[in-house]
Every structure is written in C-alpha cells, then in structure tokens.
Amino acid sequence: EVQLVESGGGLVQAGGSLRLSCAASGFTFGDYNIGWFRQAPGKERMGVACITVRNGRPYYDHSVRGRFTISRDNAKNTVYLQMNSLKPEDTAVYYCAAVRDYNKYLRFEYDYWGQGTRVTVSS
C-alpha cells in the first residue's frame, strides 16, 4: 500500500514558523523525487518546492524562496518543509507528492499524493 502522510500543519501568526513532514511507505522512497504543493482557498494548486532523490538542488516557487527549505531523510522515509517568516498568503492545504521518473519530475507530473495538511497564517 503506497502512502504519503503529511503532518505539522496548524495555526500560526504571521512571522512565525512551522515544519511540515511527509512520511512515505509502501514504495522505495529513496528512488523517488518529492515535491510539496499547496492549494489556497479558491485558487489552483501550485508547486511550492521540489527535491530530487539525491537531496540535490531544489526548486522553490518565487513566492517562498528564501523563507522555505525542503529537505529529505531517506533513512527515515521522510521529507520536510521548513517554513519561516510565514505570511497570510501562505495559508493553504499543503500536499506532498512523489514520482520516480526524472523527466516527469521536471514536468511536475507526480504519481503519488498525500491527503494534505492545513496551514493557516493569521495576520
């Protein structure tokens, strides 16, 4: 059974920090590229940050660059998203996703998705 389970969301004041976790099971985690996505109320889902199987050069959306950091621990089958200097605009449901094929990763075409964790940033 393939599973991706996000955790760490909650309510935080603007300027605060949260660390999201994505725990994977049911597949060889170290063979997969991982991405974090978010969907704000009334808006389309967007890519936030992505990282390759080797914990290599990550991608960040311009809206979070310098504030968010993606990392992974393959020994723990877990991906993290450290979110600092949070803004009300960051309020969304955050999802992690996985894809094995590198070309699909480059095209943001993911095969497995979690259920999401909600982040609310108050002003």
All heavy atoms as an XYZ file, in Angstrom:
972
protein
N       0.833     -1.178      0.000
C       0.000      0.000      0.000
C       0.878      1.242      0.000
O       1.636      1.476      0.942
C      -0.916     -0.003      1.220
C      -1.811      1.200      1.325
C      -2.667      1.185      2.583
O      -2.617      0.178      3.318
O      -3.363      2.173      2.834
N       0.760      2.043     -1.042
C       1.517      3.280     -1.155
C       0.829      4.355     -0.334
O      -0.370      4.606     -0.499
C       1.633      3.728     -2.614
C       2.295      5.097     -2.707
C       2.421      2.695     -3.406
N       1.587      4.991      0.546
C       1.036      6.041      1.381
C       2.017      7.194      1.526
O       3.217      6.988      1.685
C       0.686      5.526      2.777
C      -0.587      4.715      2.854
C      -1.023      4.479      4.282
O      -0.217      4.102      5.130
N      -2.293      4.714      4.556
N       1.478      8.403      1.483
C       2.190      9.622      1.828
C       1.325     10.360      2.830
O       0.179     10.692      2.530
C       2.431     10.494      0.597
C       3.386      9.946     -0.470
C       3.286     10.775     -1.742
C       4.818      9.969      0.057
N       1.851     10.606      4.018
C       1.077     11.198      5.094
C       1.759     12.470      5.557
O       2.869     12.424      6.098
C       0.902     10.226      6.267
C       0.069     10.887      7.370
C       0.235      8.941      5.801
N       1.079     13.597      5.365
C       1.600     14.889      5.788
C       1.203     15.176      7.234
O       0.131     14.764      7.685
C       1.070     16.017      4.891
C       1.385     15.853      3.414
C       0.271     15.167      2.650
O      -0.523     14.429      3.283
O       0.179     15.381      1.429
N       2.040     15.930      7.928
C       1.735     16.362      9.281
C       2.482     17.659      9.565
O       3.369     18.052      8.814
C       2.112     15.295     10.310
O       3.503     15.033     10.295
N       2.114     18.314     10.654
C       2.804     19.514     11.083
C       2.075     20.806     10.816
O       2.542     21.876     11.226
N       0.942     20.748     10.131
C       0.179     21.952      9.872
C      -0.503     22.459     11.127
O      -0.515     21.811     12.170
N      -1.073     23.644     11.015
C      -1.760     24.245     12.139
C      -1.941     25.725     11.949
O      -1.793     26.255     10.849
N      -2.260     26.398     13.040
C      -2.477     27.838     13.051
C      -1.244     28.529     13.612
O      -0.744     28.153     14.671
C      -3.703     28.179     13.900
C      -4.012     29.659     14.112
C      -4.359     30.328     12.789
C      -5.143     29.815     15.121
N      -0.776     29.538     12.901
C       0.406     30.274     13.329
C       0.228     31.741     12.974
O      -0.452     32.076     12.008
C       1.682     29.693     12.673
C       1.641     29.869     11.156
C       2.936     30.309     13.258
N       0.820     32.609     13.764
C       0.771     34.039     13.479
C       1.756     34.405     12.383
O       2.769     33.728     12.188
C       1.093     34.851     14.738
C       0.075     34.719     15.851
C       0.404     35.599     17.042
O       1.279     36.456     16.987
N      -0.307     35.401     18.133
N       1.443     35.470     11.660
C       2.368     35.962     10.645
C       3.743     36.210     11.254
O       3.860     36.760     12.349
C       1.822     37.238     10.017
N       4.766     35.789     10.524
C       6.128     35.894     11.013
C       6.619     34.667     11.735
O       7.826     34.540     11.992
N       5.726     33.749     12.049
C       6.090     32.536     12.741
C       6.592     31.454     11.813
O       6.742     31.655     10.603
N       6.830     30.273     12.381
C       7.407     29.159     11.637
C       6.645     27.873     11.896
O       6.047     27.683     12.964
C       8.872     28.941     12.031
O       9.669     30.074     11.734
N       6.676     26.991     10.918
C       6.167     25.636     11.030
C       7.085     24.708     10.251
O       7.705     25.132      9.274
C       4.749     25.509     10.473
C       3.581     26.085     11.272
C       2.302     25.995     10.435
C       3.402     25.334     12.585
N       7.145     23.453     10.665
C       7.842     22.445      9.892
C       6.868     21.332      9.535
O       6.329     20.659     10.420
C       9.036     21.849     10.639
C       9.879     20.940      9.730
C      11.114     20.395     10.401
N      10.820     19.304     11.308
C      11.707     18.373     11.679
N      12.951     18.421     11.211
N      11.353     17.438     12.538
N       6.654     21.150      8.250
C       5.805     20.082      7.765
C       6.639     18.833      7.513
O       7.799     18.911      7.107
C       5.099     20.487      6.473
C       4.284     21.786      6.505
C       3.575     21.977      5.170
C       3.298     21.784      7.656
N       6.029     17.678      7.740
C       6.665     16.402      7.467
C       5.788     15.592      6.537
O       4.566     15.699      6.565
C       6.906     15.616      8.761
O       7.774     16.303      9.640
N       6.419     14.777      5.725
C       5.721     13.854      4.838
C       6.352     12.486      5.002
O       7.507     12.287      4.599
C       5.803     14.326      3.383
S       5.106     13.176      2.187
N       5.625     11.567      5.598
C       6.111     10.219      5.842
C       5.618      9.294      4.742
O       4.418      9.223      4.474
C       5.644      9.720      7.202
N       6.537      8.566      4.127
C       6.221      7.704      2.997
C       6.336      6.238      3.389
O       7.168      5.852      4.209
C       7.152      7.998      1.824
N       5.503      5.416      2.769
C       5.570      3.973      2.966
C       4.978      3.277      1.754
O       4.252      3.873      0.965
C       4.827      3.551      4.244
O       3.446      3.882      4.163
N       5.313      2.002      1.595
C       4.752      1.212      0.517
C       5.509      1.278     -0.798
O       5.074      0.672     -1.779
N       6.611      1.999     -0.838
C       7.449      2.059     -2.028
C       8.867      2.407     -1.603
O       9.104      2.793     -0.447
C       6.903      3.056     -3.055
C       6.855      4.481     -2.578
C       7.864      5.377     -2.911
C       5.807      4.935     -1.800
C       7.815      6.696     -2.490
C       5.750      6.249     -1.360
C       6.754      7.128     -1.712
N       9.799      2.274     -2.538
C      11.195      2.552     -2.238
C      11.417      4.058     -2.277
O      11.673      4.635     -3.335
C      12.120      1.835     -3.222
O      11.825      0.432     -3.218
C      13.583      2.033     -2.815
N      11.318      4.668     -1.121
C      11.330      6.119     -1.019
C      12.572      6.736     -1.655
O      12.486      7.777     -2.317
C      11.220      6.515      0.457
C      11.232      7.991      0.702
C      10.110      8.755      0.446
C      12.371      8.610      1.194
C      10.113     10.117      0.674
C      12.381      9.973      1.436
C      11.251     10.727      1.170
N      13.720      6.114     -1.457
C      14.968      6.660     -1.972
C      15.074      6.695     -3.482
O      15.995      7.321     -4.009
N      14.169      6.052     -4.186
C      14.157      6.065     -5.649
C      13.241      7.136     -6.231
O      13.148      7.250     -7.451
C      13.706      4.708     -6.190
C      14.720      3.611     -5.938
O      15.902      3.925     -5.707
O      14.323      2.426     -5.976
N      12.588      7.915     -5.380
C      11.571      8.843     -5.842
C      11.944     10.293     -5.582
O      12.518     10.630     -4.536
C      10.222      8.538     -5.163
C       9.531      7.338     -5.757
C       9.971      6.055     -5.481
C       8.436      7.497     -6.603
C       9.351      4.957     -6.039
C       7.802      6.407     -7.156
C       8.262      5.138     -6.872
O       7.631      4.047     -7.427
N      11.585     11.126     -6.543
C      11.670     12.566     -6.384
C      10.408     13.048     -5.671
O       9.323     12.495     -5.870
C      11.791     13.243     -7.743
C      12.893     12.635     -8.579
O      14.071     12.895     -8.351
N      12.519     11.820     -9.560
N      10.544     14.079     -4.844
C       9.454     14.515     -3.989
C       9.177     15.999     -4.200
O      10.099     16.796     -4.364
C       9.774     14.257     -2.508
C      10.139     12.783     -2.278
C       8.593     14.653     -1.635
C       9.016     11.805     -2.541
N       7.898     16.347     -4.154
C       7.507     17.741     -4.240
C       6.495     18.111     -3.178
O       5.741     17.261     -2.694
N       6.522     19.374     -2.795
C       5.493     19.959     -1.943
C       4.643     20.895     -2.788
O       5.178     21.707     -3.550
C       6.098     20.739     -0.776
C       6.591     19.898      0.360
C       7.871     19.529      0.621
C       5.794     19.353      1.414
N       7.932     18.781      1.761
C       6.669     18.655      2.280
C       4.435     19.379      1.730
C       6.221     17.992      3.425
C       3.993     18.715      2.861
C       4.882     18.037      3.691
N       3.337     20.789     -2.639
C       2.374     21.627     -3.334
C       1.436     22.240     -2.312
O       1.339     21.773     -1.186
C       1.572     20.816     -4.356
C       2.400     20.241     -5.469
C       3.159     19.104     -5.276
C       2.411     20.846     -6.718
C       3.927     18.569     -6.293
C       3.175     20.326     -7.750
C       3.929     19.191     -7.541
N       0.736     23.275     -2.721
C      -0.277     23.853     -1.844
C      -1.444     24.365     -2.668
O      -1.300     24.708     -3.834
C       0.297     24.975     -0.978
C       0.642     26.264     -1.721
C       1.318     27.249     -0.779
N       1.597     28.533     -1.414
C       2.341     29.486     -0.868
N       2.881     29.299      0.339
N       2.542     30.630     -1.506
N      -2.589     24.408     -2.028
C      -3.783     24.943     -2.654
C      -4.487     25.846     -1.654
O      -4.966     25.381     -0.620
C      -4.725     23.838     -3.127
C      -5.906     24.360     -3.919
C      -6.647     23.257     -4.642
O      -6.524     22.084     -4.303
N      -7.408     23.632     -5.654
N      -4.526     27.118     -1.963
C      -5.199     28.097     -1.129
C      -6.687     28.116     -1.468
O      -7.088     27.716     -2.567
C      -4.589     29.479     -1.339
N      -7.513     28.590     -0.542
C      -8.952     28.642     -0.813
C      -9.263     29.421     -2.081
O      -8.814     30.555     -2.254
C      -9.515     29.345      0.424
C      -8.527     29.045      1.505
C      -7.195     29.041      0.824
N     -10.020     28.806     -2.977
C     -10.428     29.459     -4.205
C      -9.356     29.591     -5.264
O      -9.588     30.257     -6.278
N      -8.202     28.963     -5.067
C      -7.113     29.083     -6.017
C      -6.674     27.715     -6.524
O      -7.020     26.683     -5.956
C      -5.926     29.811     -5.382
C      -6.220     31.250     -4.973
C      -4.982     31.945     -4.451
C      -5.265     33.386     -4.092
N      -4.051     34.063     -3.573
N      -5.894     27.727     -7.594
C      -5.367     26.496     -8.167
C      -4.209     25.968     -7.337
O      -3.497     26.722     -6.669
C      -4.915     26.734     -9.605
C      -6.013     27.180    -10.554
C      -7.024     26.089    -10.811
O      -6.652     24.896    -10.755
O      -8.194     26.420    -11.062
N      -4.003     24.662     -7.401
C      -2.862     24.056     -6.740
C      -1.574     24.478     -7.434
O      -1.515     24.538     -8.668
C      -2.994     22.532     -6.752
C      -1.916     21.815     -5.962
C      -2.230     20.346     -5.825
N      -2.310     19.690     -7.115
C      -2.789     18.470     -7.294
N      -3.252     17.779     -6.254
N      -2.824     17.947     -8.513
N      -0.550     24.766     -6.658
C       0.717     25.216     -7.202
C       1.876     24.483     -6.547
O       1.796     24.048     -5.400
C       0.893     26.721     -6.991
C       0.878     27.147     -5.532
S       1.397     28.869     -5.265
C       3.181     28.698     -5.456
N       2.951     24.363     -7.281
C       4.164     23.786     -6.734
C       4.854     24.765     -5.809
O       4.977     25.953     -6.118
N       5.313     24.277     -4.672
C       5.999     25.091     -3.683
C       7.497     24.821     -3.689
O       8.313     25.744     -3.778
C       5.425     24.855     -2.277
C       6.220     25.620     -1.226
C       3.955     25.250     -2.230
N       7.869     23.559     -3.578
C       9.271     23.157     -3.544
C       9.384     21.711     -3.964
O       8.507     20.899     -3.673
C       9.859     23.359     -2.148
N      10.480     21.373     -4.644
C      10.715     20.009     -5.101
C      12.164     19.637     -4.834
O      13.046     20.505     -4.829
C      10.418     19.863     -6.594
S       8.769     20.372     -7.097
N      12.411     18.341     -4.643
C      13.755     17.868     -4.363
C      13.953     16.506     -5.012
O      13.041     15.683     -5.048
C      14.009     17.818     -2.839
C      15.486     17.612     -2.525
C      13.141     16.750     -2.182
C      15.819     17.884     -1.057
N      15.150     16.273     -5.522
C      15.450     15.032     -6.223
C      15.787     13.912     -5.252
O      15.891     14.116     -4.040
C      16.618     15.224     -7.201
O      17.813     15.514     -6.463
C      16.341     16.352     -8.175
N      15.984     12.725     -5.787
C      16.266     11.553     -4.970
C      17.556     11.688     -4.187
O      17.706     11.067     -3.136
C      16.317     10.271     -5.828
C      14.966     10.002     -6.460
C      17.396     10.384     -6.906
N      18.480     12.485     -4.679
C      19.796     12.638     -4.050
C      19.855     13.855     -3.139
O      20.944     14.264     -2.730
C      20.887     12.744     -5.108
C      21.096     11.486     -5.932
C      22.263     11.675     -6.890
N      23.487     11.992     -6.176
C      24.542     12.589     -6.714
N      24.524     12.931     -7.996
N      25.614     12.835     -5.984
N      18.717     14.435     -2.798
C      18.721     15.627     -1.963
C      19.506     16.749     -2.641
O      20.200     17.527     -1.978
C      19.314     15.314     -0.589
C      18.830     16.240      0.503
O      17.915     17.039      0.317
N      19.444     16.130      1.662
N      19.364     16.813     -3.967
C      20.117     17.763     -4.756
C      19.486     19.142     -4.819
O      18.657     19.506     -3.979
N      19.896     19.891     -5.841
C      19.447     21.270     -5.982
C      17.925     21.332     -6.039
O      17.313     20.791     -6.952
C      20.055     21.888     -7.230
C      21.576     21.997     -7.186
C      22.129     22.523     -8.483
N      21.680     23.875     -8.752
C      21.967     24.546     -9.866
N      22.701     23.970    -10.813
N      21.511     25.772    -10.031
N      17.314     22.003     -5.097
C      15.858     22.049     -5.059
C      15.289     23.180     -5.898
O      15.997     24.119     -6.273
C      15.559     22.279     -3.576
C      16.721     23.113     -3.116
C      17.909     22.615     -3.892
N      14.015     23.066     -6.183
C      13.269     24.137     -6.817
C      12.361     24.765     -5.778
O      11.734     24.065     -4.976
C      12.423     23.609     -7.978
C      11.341     24.572     -8.400
C      11.621     25.612     -9.281
C      10.045     24.460     -7.908
C      10.641     26.505     -9.654
C       9.060     25.350     -8.275
C       9.363     26.376     -9.150
O       8.387     27.267     -9.528
N      12.269     26.090     -5.798
C      11.339     26.821     -4.954
C      10.553     27.796     -5.802
O      11.110     28.485     -6.662
C      12.068     27.607     -3.861
C      12.818     26.762     -2.870
C      14.192     26.572     -2.984
C      12.158     26.158     -1.807
C      14.884     25.800     -2.068
C      12.846     25.385     -0.886
C      14.203     25.207     -1.019
O      14.886     24.441     -0.108
N       9.277     27.864     -5.545
C       8.499     28.911     -6.163
C       8.984     30.267     -5.657
O       9.419     30.386     -4.504
C       7.014     28.730     -5.847
C       6.155     29.761     -6.545
O       5.916     29.620     -7.745
O       5.728     30.721     -5.858
N       8.912     31.265     -6.515
C       9.431     32.571     -6.142
C       8.763     33.141     -4.888
O       9.376     33.926     -4.157
C       9.262     33.558     -7.307
C       7.847     33.974     -7.541
N       6.964     33.220     -8.275
C       7.147     35.068     -7.115
C       5.793     33.822     -8.312
N       5.880     34.944     -7.618
N       7.520     32.744     -4.638
C       6.783     33.288     -3.509
C       7.310     32.800     -2.158
O       7.018     33.422     -1.133
C       5.300     32.943     -3.629
O       5.084     31.543     -3.535
N       8.082     31.705     -2.155
C       8.574     31.147     -0.901
C      10.095     31.100     -0.823
O      10.641     30.793      0.247
C       8.011     29.737     -0.649
C       6.494     29.742     -0.725
C       8.589     28.724     -1.634
N      10.763     31.395     -1.910
C      12.232     31.327     -1.918
C      12.812     32.258     -0.859
O      12.424     33.419     -0.751
C      12.768     31.682     -3.298
C      14.298     31.560     -3.412
C      14.770     31.780     -4.841
N      14.317     30.722     -5.727
C      14.948     29.566     -5.897
N      16.067     29.312     -5.226
N      14.465     28.655     -6.724
N      13.751     31.726     -0.096
C      14.356     32.476      0.986
C      13.655     32.313      2.312
O      14.215     32.690      3.351
N      12.448     31.782      2.298
C      11.684     31.561      3.527
C      11.460     30.084      3.825
O      11.429     29.690      4.991
C      10.328     32.260      3.440
C      10.424     33.770      3.251
C       9.054     34.434      3.365
N       8.142     33.995      2.308
C       6.998     33.357      2.520
N       6.599     33.081      3.756
N       6.228     33.005      1.491
N      11.295     29.271      2.787
C      11.028     27.843      2.952
C      12.258     27.034      2.562
O      13.025     27.422      1.668
C       9.863     27.391      2.068
C       8.512     27.911      2.469
C       8.364     28.910      3.417
C       7.374     27.389      1.879
C       7.113     29.387      3.776
C       6.116     27.853      2.230
C       5.983     28.855      3.177
N      12.425     25.878      3.203
C      13.512     24.970      2.883
C      12.986     23.543      2.821
O      12.361     23.074      3.777
C      14.643     25.046      3.918
O      15.141     26.382      4.000
C      15.790     24.117      3.519
N      13.240     22.863      1.706
C      12.860     21.470      1.563
C      14.081     20.591      1.824
O      15.200     20.931      1.433
C      12.263     21.189      0.169
C      11.711     19.763      0.090
C      13.278     21.452     -0.936
C      10.919     19.494     -1.184
N      13.865     19.471      2.486
C      14.936     18.518      2.742
C      14.341     17.123      2.855
O      13.126     16.966      2.991
C      15.713     18.883      4.013
O      14.868     18.845      5.152
N      15.202     16.114      2.787
C      14.718     14.744      2.910
C      15.697     13.897      3.694
O      16.909     14.146      3.689
C      14.453     14.124      1.529
C      15.696     13.910      0.679
C      15.323     13.490     -0.742
N      14.668     12.184     -0.765
C      13.971     11.706     -1.791
N      13.823     12.448     -2.891
N      13.417     10.503     -1.726
N      15.162     12.891      4.356
C      15.945     11.919      5.093
C      15.494     10.549      4.599
O      14.473     10.025      5.043
C      15.735     12.067      6.595
C      16.661     11.188      7.412
O      17.177     10.194      6.880
O      16.872     11.503      8.595
N      16.243      9.996      3.665
C      15.838      8.730      3.058
C      15.838      7.579      4.058
O      15.069      6.630      3.915
C      16.740      8.408      1.869
C      16.488      9.312      0.681
O      15.474     10.009      0.624
N      17.407      9.315     -0.269
N      16.700      7.653      5.072
C      16.725      6.617      6.088
C      15.435      6.580      6.890
O      15.049      5.535      7.414
C      17.921      6.806      7.017
N      14.772      7.721      6.999
C      13.514      7.819      7.730
C      12.298      7.850      6.810
O      11.171      7.976      7.291
C      13.503      9.063      8.612
C      14.552      9.055      9.710
C      14.454     10.303     10.569
C      15.458     10.282     11.700
N      15.374     11.505     12.540
N      12.519      7.758      5.502
C      11.429      7.824      4.524
C      10.570      9.072      4.723
O       9.334      9.015      4.662
C      10.555      6.571      4.609
C      11.225      5.347      4.026
O      12.364      5.386      3.573
N      10.511      4.226      4.028
N      11.229     10.193      4.942
C      10.519     11.414      5.295
C      11.085     12.612      4.546
O      12.302     12.738      4.386
C      10.587     11.670      6.803
O      10.042     10.541      7.506
C       9.788     12.908      7.180
N      10.190     13.491      4.110
C      10.534     14.771      3.511
C       9.996     15.874      4.410
O       8.902     15.744      4.972
C       9.948     14.901      2.094
C      10.154     16.303      1.548
C      10.591     13.890      1.165
N      10.753     16.953      4.518
C      10.373     18.069      5.376
C      10.234     19.344      4.567
O      10.869     19.527      3.530
C      11.422     18.295      6.468
C      11.722     17.076      7.299
C      12.814     16.263      7.014
C      10.903     16.727      8.371
C      13.091     15.142      7.771
C      11.166     15.607      9.133
C      12.264     14.815      8.831
O      12.535     13.700      9.588
N       9.405     20.234      5.079
C       9.313     21.582      4.545
C       9.355     22.540      5.724
O       8.371     22.670      6.464
C       8.039     21.787      3.732
C       7.920     23.145      3.042
C       8.968     23.278      1.932
C       6.520     23.349      2.467
N      10.493     23.174      5.916
C      10.643     24.172      6.963
C      10.135     25.498      6.433
O      10.623     25.994      5.414
C      12.107     24.293      7.394
C      12.361     25.345      8.461
C      11.733     24.996      9.788
O      11.835     23.863     10.247
N      11.062     25.956     10.408
N       9.169     26.085      7.112
C       8.532     27.310      6.672
C       8.775     28.393      7.712
O       8.308     28.287      8.848
C       7.035     27.106      6.456
C       6.704     25.951      5.516
S       4.930     25.842      5.138
C       4.294     25.475      6.780
N       9.510     29.416      7.329
C       9.817     30.537      8.205
C       9.199     31.814      7.659
O       8.827     31.895      6.489
C      11.327     30.718      8.344
C      12.017     29.526      8.956
O      11.469     28.849      9.824
N      13.247     29.258      8.520
N       9.111     32.814      8.508
C       8.576     34.118      8.116
C       7.250     33.978      7.389
O       7.024     34.559      6.323
C       9.587     34.873      7.244
O      10.812     35.054      7.928
N       6.359     33.216      7.965
C       5.094     32.909      7.313
C       4.228     34.148      7.142
O       4.222     35.042      7.991
C       4.342     31.847      8.103
C       4.888     30.431      7.922
C       4.398     29.522      9.041
C       4.468     29.879      6.565
N       3.508     34.164      6.031
C       2.628     35.260      5.673
C       1.201     34.740      5.533
O       0.997     33.560      5.264
C       3.063     35.887      4.349
C       4.499     36.369      4.310
C       4.863     36.869      2.923
C       6.296     37.341      2.870
N       6.665     37.819      1.505
N       0.214     35.607      5.691
C      -1.166     35.162      5.473
C      -1.378     34.535      4.092
O      -2.213     33.634      3.960
C      -1.975     36.450      5.629
C      -1.168     37.276      6.576
C       0.266     36.985      6.215
N      -0.632     34.978      3.098
C      -0.737     34.420      1.755
C      -0.285     32.966      1.676
O      -0.556     32.287      0.681
C       0.089     35.249      0.762
C      -0.274     36.728      0.744
C       0.544     37.531      1.736
O       1.644     37.991      1.369
O       0.068     37.699      2.885
N       0.409     32.472      2.697
C       0.834     31.082      2.739
C      -0.266     30.142      3.210
O      -0.082     28.922      3.194
C       2.052     30.918      3.653
C       3.268     31.680      3.158
O       3.533     31.668      1.942
O       3.960     32.283      4.004
N      -1.376     30.684      3.644
C      -2.494     29.865      4.107
C      -2.984     28.961      2.982
O      -3.341     29.432      1.900
C      -3.636     30.749      4.610
O      -3.205     31.478      5.760
C      -4.852     29.914      4.977
N      -2.994     27.660      3.231
C      -3.364     26.688      2.207
C      -3.338     25.292      2.808
O      -2.851     25.083      3.919
C      -2.396     26.755      1.020
N      -3.845     24.340      2.043
C      -3.608     22.936      2.330
C      -2.342     22.526      1.589
O      -2.225     22.750      0.383
C      -4.795     22.059      1.909
C      -4.484     20.585      2.144
C      -6.042     22.458      2.679
N      -1.407     21.937      2.307
C      -0.124     21.547      1.737
C      -0.088     20.044      1.501
O      -0.438     19.257      2.387
C       1.019     21.962      2.668
C       1.306     23.444      2.628
C       0.438     24.354      3.213
C       2.447     23.930      1.991
C       0.690     25.713      3.158
C       2.709     25.293      1.940
C       1.828     26.176      2.527
O       2.088     27.530      2.474
N       0.365     19.654      0.315
C       0.428     18.260     -0.092
C       1.860     17.880     -0.449
O       2.594     18.678     -1.031
C      -0.430     18.004     -1.332
C      -1.887     18.364     -1.191
C      -2.328     19.654     -1.465
C      -2.818     17.409     -0.807
C      -3.670     19.988     -1.347
C      -4.155     17.732     -0.694
C      -4.578     19.020     -0.962
O      -5.910     19.341     -0.852
N       2.244     16.658     -0.134
C       3.474     16.119     -0.688
C       3.128     15.111     -1.769
O       2.049     14.513     -1.775
C       4.373     15.496      0.392
S       3.702     14.043      1.220
N       4.039     14.940     -2.700
C       3.825     14.049     -3.828
C       5.145     13.420     -4.235
O       6.222     13.960     -3.955
C       3.205     14.810     -5.001
N       5.068     12.273     -4.920
C       6.259     11.522     -5.297
C       6.167     11.044     -6.732
O       5.092     10.693     -7.221
C       6.450     10.326     -4.365
N       7.306     11.021     -7.417
C       7.398     10.492     -8.773
C       8.790      9.910     -8.970
O       9.788     10.493     -8.533
C       7.083     11.580     -9.826
C       8.067     12.739     -9.740
C       7.061     10.984    -11.221
N       8.871      8.765     -9.622
C      10.160      8.110     -9.823
C      10.899      8.632    -11.043
O      12.117      8.847    -10.999
C       9.979      6.602     -9.941
C      11.285      5.844    -10.097
C      11.095      4.354     -9.958
N      12.358      3.639    -10.024
C      12.504      2.350     -9.791
N      11.448      1.623     -9.473
N      13.695      1.794     -9.874
N      10.197      8.851    -12.118
C      10.817      9.252    -13.375
C      11.284     10.695    -13.308
O      10.505     11.603    -13.008
C       9.839      9.065    -14.529
C      10.476      9.348    -15.872
O      11.147      8.448    -16.405
O      10.302     10.472    -16.383
N      12.557     10.912    -13.616
C      13.132     12.246    -13.510
C      12.509     13.222    -14.506
O      12.287     14.395    -14.181
C      14.644     12.189    -13.704
C      15.337     13.519    -13.531
C      15.361     14.151    -12.293
C      15.962     14.148    -14.599
C      15.994     15.376    -12.134
C      16.602     15.368    -14.441
C      16.613     15.977    -13.206
O      17.245     17.189    -13.047
N      12.236     12.745    -15.721
C      11.625     13.626    -16.711
C      10.226     14.051    -16.282
O       9.820     15.189    -16.518
C      11.590     12.952    -18.078
C      12.964     12.844    -18.701
O      13.797     13.732    -18.555
N      13.213     11.747    -19.401
N       9.501     13.155    -15.667
C       8.190     13.519    -15.142
C       8.319     14.508    -13.992
O       7.506     15.422    -13.837
C       7.420     12.279    -14.693
C       7.038     11.350    -15.830
C       6.280     10.113    -15.340
C       4.918     10.483    -14.801
N       4.131      9.266    -14.426
N       9.342     14.330    -13.182
C       9.627     15.277    -12.109
C       9.848     16.676    -12.667
O       9.321     17.655    -12.129
C      10.848     14.799    -11.323
C      11.500     15.836    -10.438
C      10.998     16.098     -9.166
C      12.624     16.532    -10.866
C      11.602     17.031     -8.343
C      13.229     17.467    -10.049
C      12.723     17.717     -8.790
O      13.333     18.645     -7.984
N      10.625     16.765    -13.740
C      10.888     18.058    -14.350
C       9.618     18.698    -14.892
O       9.524     19.928    -14.958
C      11.921     17.913    -15.467
C      13.334     17.515    -15.046
C      14.213     17.322    -16.268
C      13.936     18.561    -14.120
N       8.661     17.883    -15.284
C       7.399     18.378    -15.816
C       6.332     18.520    -14.730
O       5.173     18.814    -15.039
C       6.892     17.438    -16.910
C       7.798     17.396    -18.139
C       7.334     16.329    -19.127
N       5.993     16.580    -19.594
C       5.671     17.337    -20.626
N       6.638     17.928    -21.334
N       4.409     17.503    -20.981
N       6.699     18.310    -13.481
C       5.769     18.373    -12.347
C       4.615     17.388    -12.502
O       3.479     17.670    -12.106
C       5.220     19.791    -12.182
C       6.198     20.785    -11.612
C       7.512     20.444    -11.354
C       5.787     22.078    -11.318
C       8.417     21.356    -10.836
C       6.678     23.004    -10.792
C       7.993     22.642    -10.551
N       4.903     16.230    -13.065
C       3.909     15.180    -13.234
C       4.154     14.094    -12.194
O       5.010     13.236    -12.367
C       3.970     14.605    -14.649
C       3.631     15.610    -15.734
C       3.769     15.039    -17.127
O       4.176     13.867    -17.269
O       3.474     15.767    -18.093
N       3.389     14.123    -11.123
C       3.601     13.232     -9.982
C       2.610     12.082     -9.976
O       1.472     12.222    -10.433
C       3.507     14.022     -8.678
C       4.707     14.890     -8.430
C       4.883     16.085     -9.115
C       5.688     14.513     -7.518
C       5.998     16.880     -8.902
C       6.801     15.304     -7.293
C       6.952     16.484     -7.989
O       8.059     17.272     -7.763
N       3.036     10.952     -9.437
C       2.240      9.732     -9.449
C       1.508      9.476     -8.137
O       0.418      8.898     -8.144
C       3.124      8.527     -9.764
C       3.718      8.598    -11.157
O       3.021      9.062    -12.079
O       4.882      8.181    -11.328
N       2.101      9.845     -7.018
C       1.522      9.572     -5.707
C       1.350     10.867     -4.936
O       2.224     11.734     -4.956
C       2.406      8.607     -4.912
C       2.677      7.302     -5.607
C       3.949      6.956     -6.010
C       1.635      6.407     -5.859
C       4.199      5.760     -6.655
C       1.880      5.210     -6.510
C       3.166      4.894     -6.904
O       3.400      3.702     -7.549
N       0.224     10.952     -4.212
C      -0.129     12.159     -3.472
C      -0.614     11.826     -2.081
O      -1.270     10.806     -1.863
C      -1.238     12.936     -4.197
C      -0.812     13.512     -5.503
C      -0.761     12.873     -6.710
C      -0.377     14.849     -5.742
N      -0.316     13.735     -7.681
C      -0.080     14.945     -7.115
C      -0.222     15.967     -4.928
C       0.381     16.133     -7.691
C       0.236     17.146     -5.488
C       0.528     17.219     -6.859
N      -0.305     12.692     -1.125
C      -0.867     12.589      0.200
C      -2.200     13.297      0.293
O      -2.692     13.890     -0.671
N      -2.796     13.247      1.476
C      -4.108     13.855      1.697
C      -4.038     15.325      2.082
O      -5.052     16.023      2.022
C      -4.871     13.084      2.776
C      -5.367     11.707      2.333
C      -4.242     10.701      2.248
O      -3.398     10.633      3.124
N      -4.236      9.919      1.171
N      -2.877     15.799      2.475
C      -2.685     17.200      2.775
C      -2.753     17.525      4.257
O      -3.359     16.810      5.044
N      -2.119     18.628      4.624
C      -2.192     19.169      5.972
C      -2.439     20.673      5.860
O      -1.838     21.347      5.025
C      -0.910     18.861      6.774
O      -1.054     19.305      8.124
C       0.319     19.517      6.152
N      -3.330     21.181      6.681
C      -3.763     22.560      6.553
C      -2.865     23.495      7.355
O      -2.553     23.239      8.526
C      -5.210     22.706      7.025
C      -5.788     24.114      6.848
C      -7.256     24.165      7.225
N      -8.047     23.305      6.366
C      -8.518     23.654      5.181
N      -8.265     24.875      4.697
N      -9.232     22.810      4.475
N      -2.489     24.595      6.716
C      -1.708     25.651      7.345
C      -2.512     26.937      7.280
O      -2.946     27.349      6.198
C      -0.348     25.842      6.655
C       0.368     27.079      7.199
C       0.518     24.605      6.830
N      -2.710     27.568      8.422
C      -3.422     28.838      8.487
C      -2.528     29.865      9.159
O      -2.070     29.651     10.288
C      -4.733     28.703      9.269
O      -5.558     27.704      8.665
C      -5.486     30.027      9.280
N      -2.288     30.969      8.475
C      -1.428     32.035      8.985
C      -2.292     33.255      9.232
O      -2.887     33.802      8.296
C      -0.291     32.366      8.014
C       0.631     33.420      8.626
C       0.491     31.111      7.663
N      -2.360     33.689     10.468
C      -3.166     34.840     10.835
C      -2.335     36.112     10.778
O      -1.128     36.107     11.049
C      -3.756     34.656     12.230
O      -2.737     34.547     13.208
N      -2.989     37.214     10.459
C      -2.314     38.493     10.366
C      -2.277     39.200     11.703
O      -2.954     38.798     12.660
C      -2.993     39.378      9.328
O      -4.343     39.606      9.665
